[in-house]
Amino acid sequence: TVRGAVEDERRTSLMRTHSGLHVLCGVVFRDFGALVTGGNMEPLTARMDFNLEAVPPGFKEAVEDACNAELRLDRQIVVRTLPRAEAFEIPDIIRTATNLVPEDVKDVRIVDIVGLDQQADGGTHVASTSQVGRISVVKIENKGKGFRRIRLAIGS
């Protein structure tokens, strides 16, 4: 017999953070055309790496402002599963520089922040962008030629 319990506060924080990373990914892809090369998250803090050659002046503020504008739009977050062939017909469904969906996966889980970001993803999410809270871009780091790291925090 196994007995378990979900730590609701931790799970909710991770859901907010993960959804916030999708907003960040959507904004950076839309505004700068950059794909994700890596990332990591903890409750209410995270980093995401992008294949971005140069960081224009005002980049940090522009990304933070654009992310928070998207959060305020209260975009619905829809999760669905599609057969692999159908999922891969969707333009830009893979927002990472490398396709991480194993070949043997027959059904692909799609997370859609309606009107901003749609991609293959297996994580937990909140129901709408307004539930994320506020995104603060804490730091932009140069991680080598063409690679930029964005560190963020999620607040109320």
N, CA, C and O atoms as a GROMACS GRO file, in nm:
protein
  624
    1THR      N    1   0.084  -0.117   0.000
    1THR     CA    2   0.000   0.000   0.000
    1THR      C    3   0.089   0.124   0.000
    1THR      O    4   0.185   0.135   0.076
    2VAL      N    5   0.054   0.215  -0.086
    2VAL     CA    6   0.125   0.342  -0.094
    2VAL      C    7   0.026   0.454  -0.071
    2VAL      O    8  -0.086   0.452  -0.122
    3ARG      N    9   0.068   0.550   0.008
    3ARG     CA   10  -0.016   0.666   0.033
    3ARG      C   11   0.065   0.791  -0.002
    3ARG      O   12   0.180   0.803   0.038
    4GLY      N   13   0.005   0.882  -0.075
    4GLY     CA   14   0.076   1.002  -0.116
    4GLY      C   15  -0.014   1.123  -0.110
    4GLY      O   16  -0.136   1.112  -0.099
    5ALA      N   17   0.048   1.238  -0.117
    5ALA     CA   18  -0.026   1.363  -0.117
    5ALA      C   19   0.051   1.464  -0.202
    5ALA      O   20   0.174   1.467  -0.202
    6VAL      N   21  -0.023   1.546  -0.272
    6VAL     CA   22   0.037   1.652  -0.353
    6VAL      C   23   0.054   1.775  -0.265
    6VAL      O   24  -0.037   1.815  -0.193
    7GLU      N   25   0.174   1.834  -0.273
    7GLU     CA   26   0.197   1.962  -0.204
    7GLU      C   27   0.136   2.070  -0.294
    7GLU      O   28   0.201   2.117  -0.388
    8ASP      N   29   0.014   2.109  -0.264
    8ASP     CA   30  -0.060   2.198  -0.352
    8ASP      C   31   0.010   2.332  -0.376
    8ASP      O   32   0.012   2.380  -0.489
    9GLU      N   33   0.067   2.391  -0.272
    9GLU     CA   34   0.132   2.521  -0.290
    9GLU      C   35   0.252   2.509  -0.385
    9GLU      O   36   0.271   2.593  -0.472
   10ARG      N   37   0.332   2.406  -0.367
   10ARG     CA   38   0.448   2.384  -0.455
   10ARG      C   39   0.402   2.356  -0.599
   10ARG      O   40   0.455   2.414  -0.694
   11ARG      N   41   0.303   2.269  -0.614
   11ARG     CA   42   0.255   2.235  -0.747
   11ARG      C   43   0.198   2.358  -0.818
   11ARG      O   44   0.227   2.380  -0.935
   12THR      N   45   0.120   2.437  -0.748
   12THR     CA   46   0.064   2.558  -0.808
   12THR      C   47   0.175   2.655  -0.848
   12THR      O   48   0.168   2.715  -0.955
   13SER      N   49   0.276   2.669  -0.764
   13SER     CA   50   0.390   2.756  -0.798
   13SER      C   51   0.462   2.707  -0.922
   13SER      O   52   0.501   2.786  -1.007
   14LEU      N   53   0.479   2.575  -0.933
   14LEU     CA   54   0.545   2.519  -1.052
   14LEU      C   55   0.458   2.536  -1.176
   14LEU      O   56   0.510   2.562  -1.284
   15MET      N   57   0.327   2.521  -1.162
   15MET     CA   58   0.237   2.543  -1.275
   15MET      C   59   0.244   2.687  -1.323
   15MET      O   60   0.250   2.712  -1.443
   16ARG      N   61   0.244   2.782  -1.230
   16ARG     CA   62   0.255   2.924  -1.267
   16ARG      C   63   0.387   2.951  -1.336
   16ARG      O   64   0.393   3.023  -1.436
   17THR      N   65   0.495   2.893  -1.282
   17THR     CA   66   0.628   2.914  -1.339
   17THR      C   67   0.637   2.855  -1.479
   17THR      O   68   0.684   2.920  -1.572
   18HIS      N   69   0.590   2.732  -1.495
   18HIS     CA   70   0.596   2.665  -1.625
   18HIS      C   71   0.516   2.742  -1.730
   18HIS      O   72   0.562   2.761  -1.842
   19SER      N   73   0.397   2.785  -1.693
   19SER     CA   74   0.316   2.864  -1.787
   19SER      C   75   0.385   2.996  -1.819
   19SER      O   76   0.380   3.043  -1.932
   20GLY      N   77   0.449   3.057  -1.718
   20GLY     CA   78   0.525   3.180  -1.741
   20GLY      C   79   0.639   3.159  -1.839
   20GLY      O   80   0.667   3.246  -1.921
   21LEU      N   81   0.705   3.043  -1.832
   21LEU     CA   82   0.811   3.012  -1.927
   21LEU      C   83   0.756   3.000  -2.069
   21LEU      O   84   0.822   3.039  -2.165
   22HIS      N   85   0.637   2.945  -2.083
   22HIS     CA   86   0.575   2.938  -2.216
   22HIS      C   87   0.543   3.077  -2.270
   22HIS      O   88   0.558   3.102  -2.389
   23VAL      N   89   0.500   3.166  -2.183
   23VAL     CA   90   0.477   3.305  -2.225
   23VAL      C   91   0.609   3.366  -2.271
   23VAL      O   92   0.615   3.429  -2.376
   24LEU      N   93   0.715   3.347  -2.192
   24LEU     CA   94   0.848   3.397  -2.230
   24LEU      C   95   0.890   3.340  -2.364
   24LEU      O   96   0.935   3.414  -2.452
   25CYS      N   97   0.876   3.210  -2.381
   25CYS     CA   98   0.912   3.144  -2.506
   25CYS      C   99   0.833   3.203  -2.623
   25CYS      O  100   0.890   3.231  -2.728
   26GLY      N  101   0.703   3.221  -2.604
   26GLY     CA  102   0.619   3.276  -2.709
   26GLY      C  103   0.659   3.417  -2.748
   26GLY      O  104   0.663   3.451  -2.866
   27VAL      N  105   0.689   3.500  -2.649
   27VAL     CA  106   0.728   3.639  -2.675
   27VAL      C  107   0.863   3.644  -2.747
   27VAL      O  108   0.877   3.716  -2.846
   28VAL      N  109   0.961   3.569  -2.699
   28VAL     CA  110   1.095   3.574  -2.760
   28VAL      C  111   1.091   3.515  -2.901
   28VAL      O  112   1.161   3.565  -2.990
   29PHE      N  113   1.012   3.411  -2.923
   29PHE     CA  114   0.998   3.354  -3.058
   29PHE      C  115   0.929   3.454  -3.150
   29PHE      O  116   0.975   3.478  -3.262
   30ARG      N  117   0.819   3.511  -3.105
   30ARG     CA  118   0.742   3.606  -3.187
   30ARG      C  119   0.823   3.731  -3.219
   30ARG      O  120   0.827   3.775  -3.334
   31ASP      N  121   0.888   3.789  -3.118
   31ASP     CA  122   0.953   3.919  -3.135
   31ASP      C  123   1.097   3.911  -3.185
   31ASP      O  124   1.148   4.007  -3.244
   32PHE      N  125   1.165   3.796  -3.160
   32PHE     CA  126   1.307   3.786  -3.195
   32PHE      C  127   1.341   3.662  -3.277
   32PHE      O  128   1.455   3.646  -3.320
   33GLY      N  129   1.244   3.573  -3.298
   33GLY     CA  130   1.266   3.454  -3.380
   33GLY      C  131   1.359   3.351  -3.320
   33GLY      O  132   1.414   3.268  -3.393
   34ALA      N  133   1.380   3.354  -3.189
   34ALA     CA  134   1.477   3.266  -3.124
   34ALA      C  135   1.411   3.140  -3.068
   34ALA      O  136   1.302   3.144  -3.012
   35LEU      N  137   1.480   3.027  -3.086
   35LEU     CA  138   1.436   2.899  -3.031
   35LEU      C  139   1.500   2.874  -2.895
   35LEU      O  140   1.604   2.933  -2.863
   36VAL      N  141   1.439   2.787  -2.818
   36VAL     CA  142   1.489   2.750  -2.685
   36VAL      C  143   1.599   2.647  -2.699
   36VAL      O  144   1.587   2.552  -2.776
   37THR      N  145   1.707   2.666  -2.624
   37THR     CA  146   1.817   2.570  -2.624
   37THR      C  147   1.833   2.501  -2.488
   37THR      O  148   1.910   2.406  -2.476
   38GLY      N  149   1.761   2.547  -2.387
   38GLY     CA  150   1.768   2.484  -2.255
   38GLY      C  151   1.686   2.561  -2.156
   38GLY      O  152   1.636   2.670  -2.185
   39GLY      N  153   1.672   2.505  -2.039
   39GLY     CA  154   1.596   2.573  -1.935
   39GLY      C  155   1.594   2.493  -1.806
   39GLY      O  156   1.634   2.377  -1.802
   40ASN      N  157   1.546   2.557  -1.703
   40ASN     CA  158   1.532   2.493  -1.573
   40ASN      C  159   1.436   2.578  -1.491
   40ASN      O  160   1.427   2.700  -1.509
   41MET      N  161   1.364   2.512  -1.399
   41MET     CA  162   1.274   2.590  -1.315
   41MET      C  163   1.265   2.530  -1.176
   41MET      O  164   1.283   2.410  -1.155
   42GLU      N  165   1.237   2.618  -1.085
   42GLU     CA  166   1.202   2.587  -0.946
   42GLU      C  167   1.073   2.665  -0.922
   42GLU      O  168   1.033   2.746  -1.006
   43PRO      N  169   1.007   2.643  -0.810
   43PRO     CA  170   0.886   2.721  -0.785
   43PRO      C  171   0.915   2.872  -0.788
   43PRO      O  172   0.994   2.922  -0.708
   44LEU      N  173   0.852   2.942  -0.880
   44LEU     CA  174   0.852   3.089  -0.894
   44LEU      C  175   0.986   3.148  -0.938
   44LEU      O  176   1.004   3.270  -0.929
   45THR      N  177   1.078   3.066  -0.984
   45THR     CA  178   1.204   3.115  -1.041
   45THR      C  179   1.248   3.019  -1.151
   45THR      O  180   1.229   2.898  -1.140
   46ALA      N  181   1.307   3.074  -1.257
   46ALA     CA  182   1.342   2.988  -1.370
   46ALA      C  183   1.445   3.056  -1.459
   46ALA      O  184   1.476   3.175  -1.445
   47ARG      N  185   1.496   2.977  -1.551
   47ARG     CA  186   1.581   3.030  -1.656
   47ARG      C  187   1.544   2.961  -1.786
   47ARG      O  188   1.501   2.846  -1.787
   48MET      N  189   1.562   3.035  -1.895
   48MET     CA  190   1.542   2.978  -2.027
   48MET      C  191   1.652   3.030  -2.116
   48MET      O  192   1.682   3.150  -2.116
   49ASP      N  193   1.712   2.940  -2.193
   49ASP     CA  194   1.821   2.974  -2.283
   49ASP      C  195   1.769   2.978  -2.426
   49ASP      O  196   1.685   2.897  -2.465
   50PHE      N  197   1.820   3.073  -2.505
   50PHE     CA  198   1.775   3.093  -2.642
   50PHE      C  199   1.893   3.102  -2.738
   50PHE      O  200   2.002   3.146  -2.700
   51ASN      N  201   1.872   3.060  -2.863
   51ASN     CA  202   1.974   3.078  -2.966
   51ASN      C  203   1.958   3.218  -3.026
   51ASN      O  204   1.900   3.235  -3.133
   52LEU      N  205   2.009   3.314  -2.957
   52LEU     CA  206   1.993   3.455  -2.992
   52LEU      C  207   2.132   3.516  -3.008
   52LEU      O  208   2.207   3.527  -2.911
   53GLU      N  209   2.165   3.556  -3.129
   53GLU     CA  210   2.299   3.609  -3.159
   53GLU      C  211   2.332   3.735  -3.079
   53GLU      O  212   2.436   3.743  -3.014
   54ALA      N  213   2.242   3.831  -3.084
   54ALA     CA  214   2.269   3.960  -3.020
   54ALA      C  215   2.148   4.002  -2.936
   54ALA      O  216   2.034   3.965  -2.964
   55VAL      N  217   2.178   4.080  -2.834
   55VAL     CA  218   2.072   4.134  -2.749
   55VAL      C  219   2.066   4.284  -2.777
   55VAL      O  220   2.159   4.358  -2.744
   56PRO      N  221   1.957   4.330  -2.838
   56PRO     CA  222   1.947   4.472  -2.871
   56PRO      C  223   1.932   4.558  -2.745
   56PRO      O  224   1.893   4.507  -2.640
   57PRO      N  225   1.961   4.686  -2.756
   57PRO     CA  226   1.941   4.774  -2.640
   57PRO      C  227   1.796   4.769  -2.594
   57PRO      O  228   1.704   4.768  -2.676
   58GLY      N  229   1.776   4.766  -2.464
   58GLY     CA  230   1.643   4.762  -2.407
   58GLY      C  231   1.576   4.626  -2.410
   58GLY      O  232   1.457   4.615  -2.382
   59PHE      N  233   1.651   4.522  -2.445
   59PHE     CA  234   1.597   4.387  -2.460
   59PHE      C  235   1.530   4.338  -2.331
   59PHE      O  236   1.417   4.289  -2.334
   60LYS      N  237   1.598   4.352  -2.220
   60LYS     CA  238   1.546   4.302  -2.092
   60LYS      C  239   1.410   4.365  -2.061
   60LYS      O  240   1.315   4.294  -2.026
   61GLU      N  241   1.401   4.495  -2.073
   61GLU     CA  242   1.277   4.567  -2.043
   61GLU      C  243   1.168   4.534  -2.145
   61GLU      O  244   1.051   4.518  -2.109
   62ALA      N  245   1.207   4.522  -2.272
   62ALA     CA  246   1.109   4.492  -2.377
   62ALA      C  247   1.048   4.353  -2.357
   62ALA      O  248   0.927   4.335  -2.372
   63VAL      N  249   1.131   4.256  -2.322
   63VAL     CA  250   1.082   4.120  -2.300
   63VAL      C  251   0.990   4.118  -2.177
   63VAL      O  252   0.882   4.059  -2.181
   64GLU      N  253   1.033   4.181  -2.069
   64GLU     CA  254   0.951   4.184  -1.947
   64GLU      C  255   0.817   4.252  -1.974
   64GLU      O  256   0.712   4.201  -1.933
   65ASP      N  257   0.819   4.365  -2.039
   65ASP     CA  258   0.694   4.438  -2.069
   65ASP      C  259   0.602   4.355  -2.158
   65ASP      O  260   0.481   4.349  -2.134
   66ALA      N  261   0.658   4.292  -2.262
   66ALA     CA  262   0.576   4.212  -2.354
   66ALA      C  263   0.517   4.090  -2.283
   66ALA      O  264   0.401   4.056  -2.306
   67CYS      N  265   0.595   4.026  -2.197
   67CYS     CA  266   0.544   3.910  -2.121
   67CYS      C  267   0.429   3.953  -2.030
   67CYS      O  268   0.325   3.886  -2.026
   68ASN      N  269   0.446   4.060  -1.959
   68ASN     CA  270   0.341   4.104  -1.867
   68ASN      C  271   0.216   4.153  -1.941
   68ASN      O  272   0.105   4.139  -1.890
   69ALA      N  273   0.234   4.209  -2.058
   69ALA     CA  274   0.117   4.246  -2.140
   69ALA      C  275   0.039   4.121  -2.179
   69ALA      O  276  -0.084   4.121  -2.177
   70GLU      N  277   0.110   4.015  -2.214
   70GLU     CA  278   0.045   3.889  -2.249
   70GLU      C  279  -0.028   3.829  -2.128
   70GLU      O  280  -0.138   3.775  -2.142
   71LEU      N  281   0.032   3.839  -2.011
   71LEU     CA  282  -0.033   3.787  -1.890
   71LEU      C  283  -0.163   3.862  -1.863
   71LEU      O  284  -0.263   3.801  -1.827
   72ARG      N  285  -0.160   3.993  -1.880
   72ARG     CA  286  -0.280   4.074  -1.856
   72ARG      C  287  -0.394   4.044  -1.954
   72ARG      O  288  -0.510   4.069  -1.924
   73LEU      N  289  -0.360   3.991  -2.071
   73LEU     CA  290  -0.463   3.958  -2.170
   73LEU      C  291  -0.547   3.838  -2.127
   73LEU      O  292  -0.650   3.808  -2.188
   74ASP      N  293  -0.504   3.770  -2.022
   74ASP     CA  294  -0.579   3.656  -1.968
   74ASP      C  295  -0.608   3.552  -2.076
   74ASP      O  296  -0.721   3.508  -2.093
   75ARG      N  297  -0.503   3.515  -2.149
   75ARG     CA  298  -0.517   3.417  -2.256
   75ARG      C  299  -0.546   3.279  -2.198
   75ARG      O  300  -0.483   3.237  -2.100
   76GLN      N  301  -0.638   3.209  -2.258
   76GLN     CA  302  -0.672   3.073  -2.216
   76GLN      C  303  -0.556   2.979  -2.251
   76GLN      O  304  -0.492   2.995  -2.355
   77ILE      N  305  -0.531   2.882  -2.165
   77ILE     CA  306  -0.429   2.780  -2.190
   77ILE      C  307  -0.502   2.647  -2.210
   77ILE      O  308  -0.564   2.595  -2.117
   78VAL      N  309  -0.494   2.595  -2.331
   78VAL     CA  310  -0.566   2.474  -2.370
   78VAL      C  311  -0.467   2.361  -2.390
   78VAL      O  312  -0.363   2.378  -2.455
   79VAL      N  313  -0.499   2.245  -2.333
   79VAL     CA  314  -0.415   2.127  -2.349
   79VAL      C  315  -0.495   2.021  -2.424
   79VAL      O  316  -0.609   1.993  -2.390
   80ARG      N  317  -0.431   1.963  -2.528
   80ARG     CA  318  -0.496   1.857  -2.603
   80ARG      C  319  -0.389   1.759  -2.652
   80ARG      O  320  -0.270   1.789  -2.650
   81THR      N  321  -0.433   1.644  -2.696
   81THR     CA  322  -0.343   1.543  -2.750
   81THR      C  323  -0.381   1.516  -2.894
   81THR      O  324  -0.498   1.500  -2.927
   82LEU      N  325  -0.279   1.510  -2.981
   82LEU     CA  326  -0.302   1.484  -3.123
   82LEU      C  327  -0.215   1.367  -3.168
   82LEU      O  328  -0.109   1.342  -3.110
   83PRO      N  329  -0.261   1.294  -3.270
   83PRO     CA  330  -0.173   1.193  -3.329
   83PRO      C  331  -0.045   1.260  -3.379
   83PRO      O  332  -0.049   1.374  -3.426
   84ARG      N  333   0.066   1.191  -3.369
   84ARG     CA  334   0.197   1.249  -3.401
   84ARG      C  335   0.199   1.319  -3.537
   84ARG      O  336   0.244   1.434  -3.547
   85ALA      N  337   0.150   1.252  -3.641
   85ALA     CA  338   0.154   1.312  -3.775
   85ALA      C  339   0.077   1.442  -3.781
   85ALA      O  340   0.122   1.539  -3.842
   86GLU      N  341  -0.038   1.446  -3.717
   86GLU     CA  342  -0.121   1.567  -3.715
   86GLU      C  343  -0.054   1.678  -3.635
   86GLU      O  344  -0.055   1.795  -3.675
   87ALA      N  345   0.005   1.642  -3.523
   87ALA     CA  346   0.074   1.742  -3.439
   87ALA      C  347   0.189   1.807  -3.515
   87ALA      O  348   0.208   1.928  -3.506
   88PHE      N  349   0.265   1.727  -3.588
   88PHE     CA  350   0.382   1.781  -3.657
   88PHE      C  351   0.348   1.856  -3.785
   88PHE      O  352   0.436   1.911  -3.851
   89GLU      N  353   0.221   1.859  -3.821
   89GLU     CA  354   0.175   1.945  -3.931
   89GLU      C  355   0.158   2.089  -3.885
   89GLU      O  356   0.153   2.180  -3.969
   90ILE      N  357   0.150   2.112  -3.754
   90ILE     CA  358   0.132   2.247  -3.699
   90ILE      C  359   0.265   2.322  -3.713
   90ILE      O  360   0.367   2.274  -3.664
   91PRO      N  361   0.267   2.438  -3.778
   91PRO     CA  362   0.392   2.514  -3.792
   91PRO      C  363   0.450   2.550  -3.655
   91PRO      O  364   0.378   2.589  -3.564
   92ASP      N  365   0.580   2.535  -3.643
   92ASP     CA  366   0.656   2.575  -3.523
   92ASP      C  367   0.608   2.505  -3.395
   92ASP      O  368   0.619   2.562  -3.287
   93ILE      N  369   0.557   2.384  -3.406
   93ILE     CA  370   0.509   2.312  -3.288
   93ILE      C  371   0.625   2.275  -3.196
   93ILE      O  372   0.606   2.253  -3.076
   94ILE      N  373   0.744   2.267  -3.250
   94ILE     CA  374   0.864   2.243  -3.170
   94ILE      C  375   0.936   2.377  -3.159
   94ILE      O  376   0.984   2.431  -3.258
   95ARG      N  377   0.943   2.429  -3.037
   95ARG     CA  378   1.007   2.560  -3.015
   95ARG      C  379   1.146   2.546  -2.955
   95ARG      O  380   1.206   2.644  -2.911
   96THR      N  381   1.196   2.423  -2.953
   96THR     CA  382   1.333   2.401  -2.906
   96THR      C  383   1.422   2.382  -3.028
   96THR      O  384   1.377   2.338  -3.134
   97ALA      N  385   1.550   2.414  -3.012
   97ALA     CA  386   1.644   2.401  -3.122
   97ALA      C  387   1.656   2.255  -3.167
   97ALA      O  388   1.689   2.228  -3.282
   98THR      N  389   1.631   2.161  -3.076
   98THR     CA  390   1.634   2.018  -3.104
   98THR      C  391   1.498   1.958  -3.071
   98THR      O  392   1.442   1.988  -2.965
   99ASN      N  393   1.445   1.876  -3.157
   99ASN     CA  394   1.317   1.809  -3.131
   99ASN      C  395   1.340   1.703  -3.023
   99ASN      O  396   1.413   1.607  -3.043
  100LEU      N  397   1.275   1.722  -2.908
  100LEU     CA  398   1.293   1.632  -2.795
  100LEU      C  399   1.182   1.527  -2.782
  100LEU      O  400   1.181   1.451  -2.686
  101VAL      N  401   1.090   1.523  -2.878
  101VAL     CA  402   0.981   1.424  -2.874
  101VAL      C  403   1.035   1.294  -2.932
  101VAL      O  404   1.067   1.288  -3.051
  102PRO      N  405   1.046   1.188  -2.849
  102PRO     CA  406   1.100   1.061  -2.898
  102PRO      C  407   1.020   1.006  -3.016
  102PRO      O  408   0.899   1.025  -3.024
  103GLU      N  409   1.088   0.938  -3.107
  103GLU     CA  410   1.027   0.883  -3.229
  103GLU      C  411   0.913   0.787  -3.198
  103GLU      O  412   0.819   0.776  -3.277
  104ASP      N  413   0.920   0.717  -3.085
  104ASP     CA  414   0.818   0.616  -3.056
  104ASP      C  415   0.691   0.674  -2.993
  104ASP      O  416   0.596   0.601  -2.968
  105VAL      N  417   0.688   0.804  -2.968
  105VAL     CA  418   0.568   0.868  -2.913
  105VAL      C  419   0.465   0.882  -3.025
  105VAL      O  420   0.489   0.951  -3.124
  106LYS      N  421   0.352   0.816  -3.008
  106LYS     CA  422   0.247   0.814  -3.111
  106LYS      C  423   0.149   0.931  -3.099
  106LYS      O  424   0.098   0.981  -3.199
  107ASP      N  425   0.124   0.974  -2.975
  107ASP     CA  426   0.033   1.086  -2.950
  107ASP      C  427   0.112   1.197  -2.881
  107ASP      O  428   0.184   1.172  -2.784
  108VAL      N  429   0.098   1.318  -2.930
  108VAL     CA  430   0.175   1.432  -2.881
  108VAL      C  431   0.082   1.526  -2.805
  108VAL      O  432  -0.022   1.568  -2.855
  109ARG      N  433   0.123   1.558  -2.684
  109ARG     CA  434   0.047   1.651  -2.600
  109ARG      C  435   0.083   1.794  -2.642
  109ARG      O  436   0.201   1.829  -2.646
  110ILE      N  437  -0.017   1.874  -2.672
  110ILE     CA  438   0.001   2.011  -2.719
  110ILE      C  439  -0.052   2.107  -2.612
  110ILE      O  440  -0.164   2.092  -2.564
  111VAL      N  441   0.030   2.206  -2.577
  111VAL     CA  442  -0.012   2.313  -2.488
  111VAL      C  443  -0.023   2.439  -2.573
  111VAL      O  444   0.072   2.479  -2.640
  112ASP      N  445  -0.140   2.501  -2.568
  112ASP     CA  446  -0.168   2.617  -2.652
  112ASP      C  447  -0.208   2.735  -2.565
  112ASP      O  448  -0.316   2.736  -2.506
  113ILE      N  449  -0.120   2.835  -2.557
  113ILE     CA  450  -0.159   2.963  -2.498
  113ILE      C  451  -0.222   3.038  -2.616
  113ILE      O  452  -0.152   3.096  -2.699
  114VAL      N  453  -0.352   3.035  -2.621
  114VAL     CA  454  -0.428   3.076  -2.738
  114VAL      C  455  -0.386   3.216  -2.785
  114VAL      O  456  -0.397   3.314  -2.712
  115GLY      N  457  -0.338   3.220  -2.909
  115GLY     CA  458  -0.297   3.346  -2.969
  115GLY      C  459  -0.152   3.384  -2.945
  115GLY      O  460  -0.108   3.487  -2.995
  116LEU      N  461  -0.077   3.302  -2.869
  116LEU     CA  462   0.063   3.337  -2.841
  116LEU      C  463   0.159   3.223  -2.866
  116LEU      O  464   0.255   3.239  -2.941
  117ASP      N  465   0.137   3.109  -2.804
  117ASP     CA  466   0.238   3.003  -2.804
  117ASP      C  467   0.168   2.868  -2.808
  117ASP      O  468   0.081   2.839  -2.725
  118GLN      N  469   0.205   2.786  -2.905
  118GLN     CA  470   0.150   2.651  -2.916
  118GLN      C  471   0.267   2.558  -2.942
  118GLN      O  472   0.341   2.575  -3.038
  119GLN      N  473   0.284   2.459  -2.853
  119GLN     CA  474   0.395   2.368  -2.871
  119GLN      C  475   0.373   2.236  -2.800
  119GLN      O  476   0.289   2.223  -2.712
  120ALA      N  477   0.452   2.137  -2.843
  120ALA     CA  478   0.450   2.007  -2.777
  120ALA      C  479   0.509   2.024  -2.638
  120ALA      O  480   0.614   2.085  -2.620
  121ASP      N  481   0.439   1.968  -2.537
  121ASP     CA  482   0.484   1.987  -2.399
  121ASP      C  483   0.415   1.887  -2.308
  121ASP      O  484   0.300   1.850  -2.331
  122GLY      N  485   0.485   1.843  -2.206
  122GLY     CA  486   0.429   1.745  -2.116
  122GLY      C  487   0.403   1.794  -1.975
  122GLY      O  488   0.364   1.716  -1.889
  123GLY      N  489   0.425   1.923  -1.949
  123GLY     CA  490   0.416   1.973  -1.813
  123GLY      C  491   0.279   2.021  -1.771
  123GLY      O  492   0.185   2.027  -1.851
  124THR      N  493   0.270   2.056  -1.643
  124THR     CA  494   0.145   2.107  -1.588
  124THR      C  495   0.137   2.259  -1.604
  124THR      O  496   0.239   2.328  -1.602
  125HIS      N  497   0.015   2.309  -1.621
  125HIS     CA  498  -0.006   2.450  -1.648
  125HIS      C  499  -0.129   2.502  -1.575
  125HIS      O  500  -0.217   2.425  -1.536
  126VAL      N  501  -0.134   2.634  -1.557
  126VAL     CA  502  -0.254   2.699  -1.507
  126VAL      C  503  -0.353   2.710  -1.624
  126VAL      O  504  -0.318   2.680  -1.738
  127ALA      N  505  -0.475   2.753  -1.595
  127ALA     CA  506  -0.580   2.758  -1.698
  127ALA      C  507  -0.575   2.882  -1.786
  127ALA      O  508  -0.623   2.879  -1.899
  128SER      N  509  -0.516   2.991  -1.735
  128SER     CA  510  -0.507   3.113  -1.815
  128SER      C  511  -0.385   3.194  -1.771
  128SER      O  512  -0.334   3.177  -1.660
  129THR      N  513  -0.341   3.282  -1.860
  129THR     CA  514  -0.218   3.357  -1.831
  129THR      C  515  -0.231   3.450  -1.711
  129THR      O  516  -0.131   3.479  -1.645
  130SER      N  517  -0.351   3.496  -1.680
  130SER     CA  518  -0.365   3.586  -1.565
  130SER      C  519  -0.332   3.515  -1.434
  130SER      O  520  -0.302   3.580  -1.334
  131GLN      N  521  -0.338   3.381  -1.432
  131GLN     CA  522  -0.307   3.305  -1.311
  131GLN      C  523  -0.157   3.294  -1.286
  131GLN      O  524  -0.116   3.253  -1.177
  132VAL      N  525  -0.075   3.330  -1.384
  132VAL     CA  526   0.070   3.326  -1.366
  132VAL      C  527   0.114   3.429  -1.263
  132VAL      O  528   0.197   3.401  -1.177
  133GLY      N  529   0.057   3.548  -1.271
  133GLY     CA  530   0.100   3.659  -1.185
  133GLY      C  531   0.176   3.759  -1.268
  133GLY      O  532   0.128   3.803  -1.372
  134ARG      N  533   0.294   3.796  -1.223
  134ARG     CA  534   0.378   3.893  -1.293
  134ARG      C  535   0.515   3.832  -1.317
  134ARG      O  536   0.568   3.763  -1.230
  135ILE      N  537   0.572   3.858  -1.433
  135ILE     CA  538   0.706   3.811  -1.467
  135ILE      C  539   0.804   3.926  -1.449
  135ILE      O  540   0.783   4.036  -1.500
  136SER      N  541   0.911   3.899  -1.377
  136SER     CA  542   1.023   3.993  -1.367
  136SER      C  543   1.143   3.928  -1.434
  136SER      O  544   1.184   3.818  -1.396
  137VAL      N  545   1.200   3.996  -1.534
  137VAL     CA  546   1.325   3.947  -1.593
  137VAL      C  547   1.436   3.994  -1.501
  137VAL      O  548   1.465   4.113  -1.493
  138VAL      N  549   1.497   3.900  -1.434
  138VAL     CA  550   1.597   3.930  -1.331
  138VAL      C  551   1.733   3.959  -1.393
  138VAL      O  552   1.804   4.049  -1.349
  139LYS      N  553   1.768   3.881  -1.497
  139LYS     CA  554   1.903   3.894  -1.553
  139LYS      C  555   1.907   3.834  -1.693
  139LYS      O  556   1.838   3.737  -1.722
  140ILE      N  557   1.990   3.893  -1.778
  140ILE     CA  558   2.021   3.838  -1.910
  140ILE      C  559   2.169   3.802  -1.908
  140ILE      O  560   2.253   3.885  -1.874
  141GLU      N  561   2.201   3.678  -1.946
  141GLU     CA  562   2.340   3.634  -1.945
  141GLU      C  563   2.383   3.589  -2.084
  141GLU      O  564   2.304   3.532  -2.159
  142ASN      N  565   2.509   3.613  -2.117
  142ASN     CA  566   2.570   3.564  -2.239
  142ASN      C  567   2.634   3.430  -2.205
  142ASN      O  568   2.727   3.425  -2.125
  143LYS      N  569   2.585   3.322  -2.266
  143LYS     CA  570   2.636   3.188  -2.236
  143LYS      C  571   2.721   3.133  -2.351
  143LYS      O  572   2.734   3.012  -2.366
  144GLY      N  573   2.778   3.221  -2.430
  144GLY     CA  574   2.861   3.179  -2.543
  144GLY      C  575   2.802   3.233  -2.672
  144GLY      O  576   2.693   3.290  -2.674
  145LYS      N  577   2.875   3.213  -2.779
  145LYS     CA  578   2.836   3.268  -2.908
  145LYS      C  579   2.695   3.223  -2.947
  145LYS      O  580   2.669   3.104  -2.966
  146GLY      N  581   2.606   3.319  -2.958
  146GLY     CA  582   2.470   3.292  -3.003
  146GLY      C  583   2.377   3.236  -2.898
  146GLY      O  584   2.264   3.199  -2.930
  147PHE      N  585   2.420   3.228  -2.773
  147PHE     CA  586   2.335   3.173  -2.668
  147PHE      C  587   2.315   3.275  -2.557
  147PHE      O  588   2.411   3.326  -2.499
  148ARG      N  589   2.188   3.304  -2.527
  148ARG     CA  590   2.154   3.399  -2.422
  148ARG      C  591   2.064   3.330  -2.321
  148ARG      O  592   1.975   3.253  -2.358
  149ARG      N  593   2.086   3.358  -2.194
  149ARG     CA  594   2.007   3.303  -2.085
  149ARG      C  595   1.924   3.415  -2.025
  149ARG      O  596   1.976   3.522  -1.993
  150ILE      N  597   1.795   3.389  -2.008
  150ILE     CA  598   1.705   3.483  -1.941
  150ILE      C  599   1.663   3.420  -1.810
  150ILE      O  600   1.605   3.311  -1.807
  151ARG      N  601   1.693   3.490  -1.701
  151ARG     CA  602   1.650   3.446  -1.568
  151ARG      C  603   1.528   3.528  -1.529
  151ARG      O  604   1.525   3.649  -1.547
  152LEU      N  605   1.427   3.458  -1.476
  152LEU     CA  606   1.306   3.531  -1.438
  152LEU      C  607   1.253   3.488  -1.303
  152LEU      O  608   1.288   3.382  -1.250
  153ALA      N  609   1.169   3.571  -1.249
  153ALA     CA  610   1.098   3.543  -1.123
  153ALA      C  611   0.950   3.567  -1.148
  153ALA      O  612   0.912   3.655  -1.224
  154ILE      N  613   0.870   3.488  -1.081
  154ILE     CA  614   0.725   3.501  -1.091
  154ILE      C  615   0.674   3.562  -0.959
  154ILE      O  616   0.703   3.511  -0.851
  155GLY      N  617   0.600   3.669  -0.970
  155GLY     CA  618   0.544   3.735  -0.852
  155GLY      C  619   0.393   3.744  -0.862
  155GLY      O  620   0.332   3.698  -0.959
  156SER      N  621   0.335   3.804  -0.762
  156SER     CA  622   0.188   3.820  -0.757
  156SER      C  623   0.140   3.928  -0.849
  156SER      O  624   0.019   3.953  -0.857
   0.00000   0.00000   0.00000
